[in-house]
Amino acid sequence: MRRIEIITRESTELVDITDKVKEIVKNEGVTSGICVVFTKHTTTGLIINENEAGLRSDIIALLNELIPKGRGYMHDRIDNNAHSHLRAMILGSSVCIPIDQANLMLGRWQSILFVECDGPRKREVYVKVIP
């Protein structure tokens, strides 16, 4: 299991971790298998999508619209971040990408994006390459 450290700077932010995951796959020397990327944080998510500035802004705007901050969520009585947990819940905490000929089988426009929902913070993502 390998670890990627991410430092976010915004309350909601998308960080492209594709190159770091590709480097891990290359160093593992696996030519055929699966790569699992996982976040242990309950206020972050992982998605596969295009890493284009406008789309990143659209994704953040959609999260803000679907699950706005400060709507009287019960968990806000404790940490005032219920919206972050709810956003992470709909995003998911892992992605699995097939490996073929030692390469991640991502489409031309696909990137692995870490989604911060409660930043800024220091975060960790874990990568497991399975032959």
C-alpha positions in Angstrom: 0.0 0.0 0.0 1.4 3.4 -1.0 0.4 6.8 0.3 -0.1 10.1 -1.5 -0.1 13.3 0.7 -2.3 16.1 -0.4 -2.4 19.6 1.0 -5.6 21.5 0.1 -6.0 25.2 0.2 -9.7 25.8 -0.3 -12.8 24.6 1.5 -14.0 22.8 -1.6 -11.3 21.9 -4.1 -10.5 19.3 -6.8 -6.9 18.0 -7.0 -5.6 15.9 -9.9 -3.7 13.0 -8.5 -3.4 11.0 -11.8 0.3 11.5 -12.3 1.1 10.4 -8.8 -1.0 7.3 -9.1 0.6 6.5 -12.5 4.0 6.8 -10.9 3.0 4.3 -8.2 1.7 1.8 -10.8 4.9 2.1 -12.8 7.1 1.6 -9.7 5.1 -1.5 -8.7 5.9 -3.2 -12.0 2.5 -4.7 -12.4 1.6 -5.2 -16.1 -2.0 -6.5 -15.6 -4.2 -6.0 -12.7 -6.2 -3.4 -10.9 -5.4 -0.2 -9.0 -7.5 0.8 -6.0 -7.3 4.4 -4.8 -9.0 5.1 -1.4 -9.4 8.0 0.9 -9.9 7.4 4.6 -11.4 10.8 5.3 -15.1 11.2 5.7 -15.2 14.7 4.2 -13.3 13.9 1.0 -14.1 11.9 -2.2 -12.6 10.5 -5.3 -13.9 10.7 -8.8 -12.8 10.1 -12.3 -13.6 12.9 -14.7 -12.0 15.5 -17.0 -9.5 17.8 -15.3 -10.6 21.0 -17.0 -10.9 24.3 -15.1 -14.4 25.1 -16.1 -15.6 21.6 -15.3 -13.9 21.7 -11.9 -15.8 24.9 -11.2 -19.0 23.3 -12.4 -18.5 20.3 -10.1 -17.9 22.6 -7.1 -21.0 24.7 -8.0 -23.1 21.5 -8.3 -22.0 20.3 -4.9 -22.8 23.7 -3.4 -26.2 23.7 -5.0 -27.1 20.1 -4.1 -25.8 20.2 -0.5 -25.5 23.8 0.6 -23.7 24.7 3.8 -25.7 25.7 6.9 -29.1 24.2 6.2 -29.7 23.2 9.8 -28.2 19.7 9.5 -28.1 17.8 12.7 -24.4 17.1 12.6 -23.7 20.9 12.4 -24.4 21.0 16.2 -21.1 19.2 16.7 -18.6 20.2 13.9 -20.5 22.6 11.6 -19.4 20.5 8.6 -22.4 18.2 7.9 -22.5 19.5 4.3 -18.9 18.2 3.9 -19.8 14.7 5.0 -22.9 14.6 2.9 -21.0 15.8 -0.2 -18.3 13.1 0.3 -21.0 10.5 0.7 -22.4 11.1 -2.7 -19.0 11.2 -4.3 -17.6 8.0 -2.9 -14.4 7.1 -1.1 -12.6 5.0 -3.7 -12.0 4.4 -7.4 -10.8 1.3 -9.2 -8.9 1.5 -12.5 -7.8 -1.6 -14.5 -4.2 -1.9 -15.4 -3.2 -3.3 -18.9 0.2 -3.4 -20.4 1.5 -1.6 -17.3 -0.8 1.4 -17.8 -3.9 2.7 -16.1 -6.8 2.1 -18.5 -8.0 5.7 -18.3 -9.7 7.3 -21.3 -8.1 10.2 -23.1 -9.9 12.9 -20.9 -10.1 10.9 -17.7 -8.2 12.0 -14.6 -8.3 10.8 -11.0 -9.6 13.7 -9.0 -9.4 14.0 -5.2 -12.3 16.1 -3.9 -11.8 18.1 -0.8 -15.1 19.0 0.9 -13.9 20.4 4.2 -10.6 22.2 3.6 -8.1 23.5 3.8 -6.4 20.5 5.3 -3.5 18.0 5.0 -4.9 14.7 3.6 -3.8 11.3 2.6 -4.9 9.0 -0.2 -3.9 5.3 -0.3 -3.1 3.3 -3.5 -3.1 -0.4 -3.7 -1.9 -2.1 -6.9 -3.2 -5.7 -7.2 -1.7 -8.0 -9.9 
